[in-house]
Structure formats: C-alpha cells, structure tokens
Amino acid sequence: MPRSRKRKLGREERFILDVLVVLVVALVGIRYLPGEWLISLEWLTGNQVARLGLGLIALLFALINFLRRRPISGGVALVPVLVILIETWIFVPFSGTDPVPPDAETVRVLTFNNATERTDGVLEGIVESGAQIACLQEFPITGHQIFLDSAKSRGYDGWFVLLRDDAGMGTVVLSREPLTRIDTLFTSSWNEKVRRFTRVNTTAHGRTVRVASVQLESTNRKSDLWGVIESWKLRMEQANRVKDALLGGSTPVLLAGDLNSTPTNRAIRPLLQSMRDSWKDAGRGYGGTWHRSFRLFRIDYILFNHFEGAANPRFIKLGRSDHVAYVVDLILPPVSEEAVPSP
C-alpha cells in the first residue's frame, strides 16, 4: 500500500476518534447546560446507568488516544470520566447508616410500586416490615377498597386516590395513626389529562407529619419518539408542582414514591434540591429498586424535610411487582426543638 494511502487512513481514524470523543463529552455535558428544553434529551443522557456507560466509553477513548501519543485528545476524553466520578461521589453514598441515638424517636416508612399486579401478600409484607407509614403506587383500582378494609383490620388507616381517569390504578397511603386533612394533589399529565397524588396528614409520636405518595410520569414508550421526549418534560413540571404544593412551614414532610428517574436525571432536580434523600443519608451503594430481578435503577425514593435524618434502609420483595419495596426509619426532631406545625 502506498505511504500516502497509509497517512490518509491514519487521518481518517483520528478524525473519527475525535468526533466520538466530542460526542461523548456532549452527551455527558448536556445535563449541565442551561435551558430546560434540554430536558428533552433526558431519555438518552440523564439516567445514572447510561452515564456510567458513557464514562467507561470515554475512558476507553482516552486510553486509545494516549497509546497513540495524542495527549490533547486523551485529556479531553478524560473530562467526562472526571464528571462521572464526581457524580458518583455526589449521588452514591459510601458510608452507610449511623446508629440511631438511643433517645431518638423514629417513624418507619415504606414505599412500593405494585405495578398494577395482584396484591396478594402485599399487606402481610407491610405488616412484617414494621412500617408505620406505607406509600403505594400503581395500585389497581379493582379491589382497592377490600385492601383498605383489610389494612384497617390490621391497624392501618388508609386512603386511595385514582391516578388518572383512564389509568385504572392509583396511589395509596397507609398509616398506623389516623389520617387527617385528606387532600389530593393535582398535576398535568399526558394527553392533557390530570394526574393525581395522595396527600395527607398523619401523626407519629404525637407529632403531625405531612405525607405524599407520588408517581411521576412514566416514559411514554407506547407513543413515538416525541411522546418519549414529552414525558420527560411532564415529569419535571410535575416535580416542580409537587415541590411547590407540598413544602412550606416547619411540619415534618415526607414524599415517597416512584419518580421514574435516577438521581442524575434533571427531571427530578427540583425535588432533590429542596428535600433530603433518605438513601443518600443512610444507604450504601446504588440502591437500585428496579428491575426486581436485576436492580440497576434507583427510581423509588423516600425524601423528607424537617426530620433529623434517616437510618436502617433496606429493600424487601413484595407481591409480583417488578419493583422492590424500600423501607427506612426517619428520625423525628427532638420535641423541644420542633416548631409549631403549620396549618
């Protein structure tokens, strides 16, 4: 082969490699660019697993460039690797839970997406977990009253709210203490529908606790690509709506449910920036809740405000859902420091 032909091939290979490096840098960096319209690319760039994969690809490109004595391109390829390492440090806890102070009062909270499956064994699992408050999502409307009656016989007060008029499922809150100020949180949803979430007040150790069971918009894979993109925009709108409606005052607040996003997704940034994440406080590792058989994605959360912290997180399998249930103890503030509950 002529020498000039070899040089041409080398230039083409370098050009392709540089294009791939720039593409990976762009995909990782989109999350940090201003402009909420970029939420449209969340389905491609935002989830934690995809970002880890992009980081590994970038590391491979960096090694190839350094081996070919191209330090500038290799250094550029290391930028997304560094970003992913920083994100891992921020979003993935490594220390685990601290012991609960001996004089502290706690409330055990469980969240579980039932995935519209049969509810056989779900109530028994909740009782065995010792949960004082349980938040359920994708709970089938068929037989929900029978479930609530059974829960009542086991010591739980409960409330069900239909998610959408056409959904055939809803969200549930169960509590060992009576539910008061039963209210419904309304947000926008797909096809100009209204999406509803359960929002209630209950008590724990004599103190008011505000509770919401939430399931943000799922990715609309039944539609075309535009439907997938729009579902991510809706999710961020819903996160902002939930934040504005739920927070305020000094009453302890907990939000539990399926946010359909990993911690690195921009869509749930409003919630993660305004509330504390119980898994980040007390967990260790990625804390995946979906899929049940291979838990890569953490999309089920228990977030809180005006609690002292979280402890003893764990996962349990309930029913036939493709999610696992997440259980954690939230530490109530000392009585002497608790502010008067807001109306």
C-alpha positions as semicolon CSV with decimal commas, in nm:
position;residue;x (nm);y (nm);z (nm)
1;M;0,000;0,000;0,000
2;P;0,143;0,345;-0,088
3;R;0,273;0,550;0,201
4;S;0,035;0,838;0,121
5;R;-0,259;0,598;0,147
6;K;-0,146;0,488;0,495
7;R;-0,126;0,852;0,606
8;K;-0,476;0,915;0,472
9;L;-0,616;0,621;0,665
10;G;-0,446;0,749;0,978
11;R;-0,605;1,092;0,938
12;E;-0,948;0,937;0,889
13;E;-0,909;0,724;1,200
14;R;-0,803;1,026;1,406
15;F;-1,094;1,229;1,276
16;I;-1,348;0,956;1,363
17;L;-1,197;0,912;1,709
18;D;-1,210;1,287;1,774
19;V;-1,574;1,302;1,663
20;L;-1,660;1,016;1,901
21;V;-1,480;1,190;2,189
22;V;-1,668;1,517;2,123
23;L;-1,997;1,324;2,106
24;V;-1,939;1,157;2,445
25;V;-1,838;1,491;2,601
26;A;-2,157;1,649;2,466
27;L;-2,383;1,367;2,588
28;V;-2,238;1,382;2,939
29;G;-2,235;1,763;2,949
30;I;-2,595;1,821;2,832
31;R;-2,719;1,778;3,188
32;Y;-2,526;2,089;3,295
33;L;-2,618;2,321;3,008
34;P;-2,874;2,596;3,079
35;G;-3,217;2,576;2,928
36;E;-3,498;2,348;3,036
37;W;-3,564;2,248;2,674
38;L;-3,267;2,015;2,710
39;I;-3,484;1,801;2,936
40;S;-3,598;1,650;2,604
41;L;-3,270;1,456;2,591
42;E;-3,308;1,309;2,939
43;W;-3,418;0,974;2,800
44;L;-3,082;0,947;2,623
45;T;-2,829;1,109;2,856
46;G;-2,969;1,153;3,204
47;N;-3,008;0,819;3,378
48;Q;-2,731;0,702;3,605
49;V;-2,668;0,372;3,429
50;A;-2,633;0,537;3,086
51;R;-2,394;0,792;3,232
52;L;-2,176;0,523;3,384
53;G;-2,167;0,355;3,044
54;L;-2,067;0,683;2,879
55;G;-1,792;0,724;3,137
56;L;-1,649;0,382;3,053
57;I;-1,662;0,459;2,681
58;A;-1,485;0,791;2,742
59;L;-1,216;0,610;2,944
60;L;-1,162;0,370;2,654
61;F;-1,126;0,661;2,410
62;A;-0,880;0,830;2,645
63;L;-0,663;0,517;2,665
64;I;-0,663;0,477;2,286
65;N;-0,556;0,839;2,239
66;F;-0,279;0,818;2,498
67;L;-0,149;0,495;2,343
68;R;-0,139;0,673;2,007
69;R;0,051;0,961;2,166
70;R;-0,234;1,210;2,134
71;P;-0,235;1,369;2,481
72;I;-0,471;1,658;2,398
73;S;-0,748;1,431;2,266
74;G;-0,682;1,191;2,552
75;G;-0,716;1,471;2,805
76;V;-1,044;1,587;2,651
77;A;-1,176;1,230;2,671
78;L;-1,093;1,222;3,042
79;V;-1,324;1,518;3,114
80;P;-1,647;1,311;3,106
81;V;-1,471;1,041;3,310
82;L;-1,397;1,301;3,578
83;V;-1,757;1,430;3,563
84;I;-1,895;1,078;3,612
85;L;-1,659;1,016;3,905
86;I;-1,775;1,340;4,070
87;E;-2,139;1,248;4,012
88;T;-2,078;0,907;4,165
89;W;-1,927;1,072;4,471
90;I;-2,226;1,308;4,500
91;F;-2,513;1,070;4,431
92;V;-2,387;0,732;4,554
93;P;-2,343;0,705;4,933
94;F;-2,050;0,503;5,062
95;S;-2,061;0,544;5,440
96;G;-2,389;0,370;5,523
97;T;-2,617;0,443;5,815
98;D;-2,517;0,587;6,151
99;P;-2,666;0,438;6,469
100;V;-2,991;0,598;6,581
101;P;-2,940;0,796;6,904
102;P;-3,087;0,599;7,196
103;D;-3,328;0,876;7,292
104;A;-3,446;0,948;6,936
105;E;-3,797;0,881;6,810
106;T;-3,831;0,730;6,464
107;V;-4,105;0,655;6,216
108;R;-4,062;0,362;5,976
109;V;-4,169;0,442;5,620
110;L;-4,217;0,204;5,327
111;T;-4,267;0,285;4,960
112;F;-4,365;0,032;4,695
113;N;-4,477;0,040;4,333
114;N;-4,717;-0,252;4,292
115;A;-4,705;-0,223;3,909
116;T;-5,083;-0,289;3,888
117;E;-5,019;-0,652;3,984
118;R;-5,235;-0,860;4,218
119;T;-5,193;-0,751;4,576
120;D;-5,152;-1,100;4,726
121;G;-4,905;-1,083;5,014
122;V;-4,851;-0,706;4,992
123;L;-5,033;-0,620;5,314
124;E;-4,864;-0,906;5,500
125;G;-4,524;-0,779;5,384
126;I;-4,604;-0,427;5,501
127;V;-4,708;-0,555;5,844
128;E;-4,396;-0,772;5,874
129;S;-4,172;-0,478;5,781
130;G;-4,299;-0,284;6,082
131;A;-4,381;0,017;5,865
132;Q;-4,582;0,284;6,044
133;I;-4,646;0,470;5,718
134;A;-4,667;0,297;5,378
135;C;-4,696;0,471;5,041
136;L;-4,805;0,258;4,745
137;Q;-4,815;0,341;4,375
138;E;-4,971;0,178;4,068
139;F;-5,221;0,019;4,299
140;P;-5,509;-0,135;4,099
141;I;-5,848;0,024;4,147
142;T;-6,009;-0,320;4,133
143;G;-6,033;-0,446;4,488
144;H;-5,867;-0,143;4,644
145;Q;-6,148;-0,098;4,896
146;I;-6,115;-0,460;5,007
147;F;-5,744;-0,396;5,057
148;L;-5,811;-0,083;5,263
149;D;-6,065;-0,270;5,474
150;S;-5,811;-0,548;5,534
151;A;-5,550;-0,289;5,625
152;K;-5,796;-0,133;5,870
153;S;-5,837;-0,470;6,041
154;R;-5,457;-0,487;6,075
155;G;-5,432;-0,144;6,235
156;Y;-5,378;0,087;5,934
157;D;-5,588;0,383;5,833
158;G;-5,577;0,418;5,454
159;W;-5,668;0,637;5,160
160;F;-5,672;0,575;4,784
161;V;-5,658;0,834;4,505
162;L;-5,710;0,747;4,136
163;L;-5,401;0,843;3,936
164;R;-5,583;0,937;3,613
165;D;-5,939;0,892;3,496
166;D;-5,819;0,639;3,236
167;A;-5,545;0,472;3,444
168;G;-5,728;0,201;3,640
169;M;-5,478;0,249;3,922
170;G;-5,385;0,498;4,190
171;T;-5,173;0,587;4,490
172;V;-5,232;0,481;4,850
173;V;-5,117;0,598;5,192
174;L;-5,146;0,371;5,496
175;S;-5,071;0,488;5,849
176;R;-5,081;0,337;6,196
177;E;-5,229;0,667;6,311
178;P;-5,548;0,828;6,178
179;L;-5,522;1,023;5,853
180;T;-5,643;1,383;5,864
181;R;-5,675;1,667;5,612
182;I;-5,710;1,417;5,331
183;D;-5,633;1,612;5,016
184;T;-5,547;1,545;4,653
185;L;-5,252;1,694;4,469
186;F;-5,329;1,769;4,103
187;T;-5,071;1,799;3,823
188;S;-5,074;1,793;3,443
189;S;-5,033;1,461;3,263
190;W;-5,010;1,302;2,920
191;N;-5,277;1,383;2,655
192;E;-5,390;1,687;2,855
193;K;-5,515;1,465;3,136
194;V;-5,498;1,542;3,509
195;R;-5,265;1,337;3,728
196;R;-5,347;1,297;4,099
197;F;-5,140;1,203;4,403
198;T;-5,240;1,116;4,758
199;R;-5,156;1,387;5,012
200;V;-5,249;1,351;5,378
201;N;-5,156;1,446;5,731
202;T;-5,099;1,188;6,000
203;T;-4,910;1,175;6,329
204;A;-4,602;0,998;6,462
205;H;-4,525;1,001;6,834
206;G;-4,790;1,267;6,875
207;R;-4,647;1,500;6,610
208;T;-4,801;1,597;6,277
209;V;-4,636;1,454;5,966
210;R;-4,730;1,557;5,612
211;V;-4,720;1,264;5,367
212;A;-4,747;1,236;4,988
213;S;-4,749;0,918;4,779
214;V;-4,631;1,013;4,430
215;Q;-4,574;0,853;4,092
216;L;-4,433;1,092;3,835
217;E;-4,499;1,047;3,464
218;S;-4,360;0,727;3,320
219;T;-4,179;0,730;2,986
220;N;-4,447;0,707;2,719
221;R;-4,296;0,426;2,509
222;K;-4,634;0,345;2,355
223;S;-4,613;0,662;2,151
224;D;-4,350;0,780;1,902
225;L;-4,018;0,941;1,993
226;W;-4,197;1,271;2,052
227;G;-4,408;1,101;2,317
228;V;-4,095;0,976;2,491
229;I;-3,946;1,325;2,488
230;E;-4,264;1,496;2,610
231;S;-4,298;1,256;2,902
232;W;-3,965;1,380;3,039
233;K;-4,083;1,742;3,018
234;L;-4,402;1,649;3,202
235;R;-4,200;1,480;3,474
236;M;-4,011;1,798;3,550
237;E;-4,334;2,002;3,552
238;Q;-4,483;1,753;3,797
239;A;-4,173;1,760;4,019
240;N;-4,196;2,140;4,042
241;R;-4,569;2,125;4,113
242;V;-4,525;1,866;4,388
243;K;-4,244;2,067;4,546
244;D;-4,448;2,389;4,550
245;A;-4,763;2,222;4,684
246;L;-4,602;2,002;4,948
247;L;-4,330;2,212;5,107
248;G;-4,365;2,505;5,338
249;G;-4,375;2,559;5,713
250;S;-4,190;2,354;5,973
251;T;-4,406;2,041;5,981
252;P;-4,208;1,723;5,909
253;V;-4,274;1,629;5,547
254;L;-4,209;1,305;5,364
255;L;-4,257;1,227;4,998
256;A;-4,243;0,863;4,895
257;G;-4,291;0,704;4,560
258;D;-4,178;0,619;4,210
259;L;-4,019;0,925;4,050
260;N;-3,933;0,734;3,729
261;S;-3,589;0,895;3,729
262;T;-3,247;0,811;3,867
263;P;-3,073;1,071;4,089
264;T;-2,876;1,215;3,797
265;N;-3,185;1,296;3,591
266;R;-3,255;1,666;3,559
267;A;-3,631;1,599;3,572
268;I;-3,636;1,543;3,949
269;R;-3,375;1,804;4,034
270;P;-3,639;2,036;4,191
271;L;-3,724;1,769;4,448
272;L;-3,369;1,654;4,521
273;Q;-3,255;2,014;4,568
274;S;-3,537;2,103;4,808
275;M;-3,566;1,778;5,009
276;R;-3,324;1,534;5,170
277;D;-3,282;1,191;5,016
278;S;-3,307;0,913;5,276
279;W;-3,092;0,674;5,074
280;K;-2,817;0,932;5,035
281;D;-2,836;0,996;5,410
282;A;-2,831;0,636;5,526
283;G;-2,766;0,395;5,238
284;R;-2,459;0,246;5,081
285;G;-2,414;0,185;4,708
286;Y;-2,652;0,243;4,419
287;G;-2,967;0,128;4,599
288;G;-3,148;0,004;4,289
289;T;-3,521;-0,057;4,317
290;W;-3,596;-0,162;3,958
291;H;-3,593;-0,412;3,794
292;R;-3,674;-0,662;4,069
293;S;-3,457;-0,938;3,923
294;F;-3,159;-0,713;3,843
295;R;-3,176;-0,388;4,039
296;L;-2,980;-0,137;3,833
297;F;-3,203;0,170;3,855
298;R;-3,290;0,367;4,170
299;I;-3,622;0,526;4,080
300;D;-3,816;0,476;4,408
301;Y;-3,743;0,731;4,681
302;I;-3,829;0,846;5,029
303;L;-3,749;1,216;5,054
304;F;-3,802;1,429;5,364
305;N;-3,774;1,768;5,528
306;H;-3,772;1,867;5,897
307;F;-3,659;1,526;6,015
308;E;-3,320;1,480;6,182
309;G;-3,207;1,214;5,937
310;A;-3,257;0,855;5,822
311;A;-3,134;0,513;5,933
312;N;-3,163;0,141;5,869
313;P;-3,257;0,142;5,498
314;R;-3,337;-0,191;5,335
315;F;-3,520;-0,349;5,043
316;I;-3,782;-0,623;5,051
317;K;-3,970;-0,808;4,777
318;L;-4,347;-0,779;4,789
319;G;-4,614;-0,934;4,569
320;R;-4,546;-0,978;4,198
321;S;-4,425;-0,630;4,109
322;D;-4,113;-0,562;3,903
323;H;-4,012;-0,313;4,176
324;V;-3,885;-0,391;4,525
325;A;-4,013;-0,211;4,832
326;Y;-3,785;0,038;5,006
327;V;-3,805;0,077;5,385
328;V;-3,624;0,331;5,604
329;D;-3,650;0,480;5,953
330;L;-3,681;0,859;5,964
331;I;-3,561;1,028;6,283
332;L;-3,801;1,284;6,427
333;P;-3,663;1,611;6,562
334;P;-3,641;1,650;6,939
335;V;-3,967;1,768;7,090
336;S;-3,807;2,077;7,242
337;E;-3,684;2,193;6,902
338;E;-3,993;2,115;6,697
339;A;-4,163;2,419;6,558
340;V;-4,537;2,467;6,582
341;P;-4,696;2,275;6,289
342;S;-4,805;2,493;6,003
343;P;-5,172;2,497;5,914
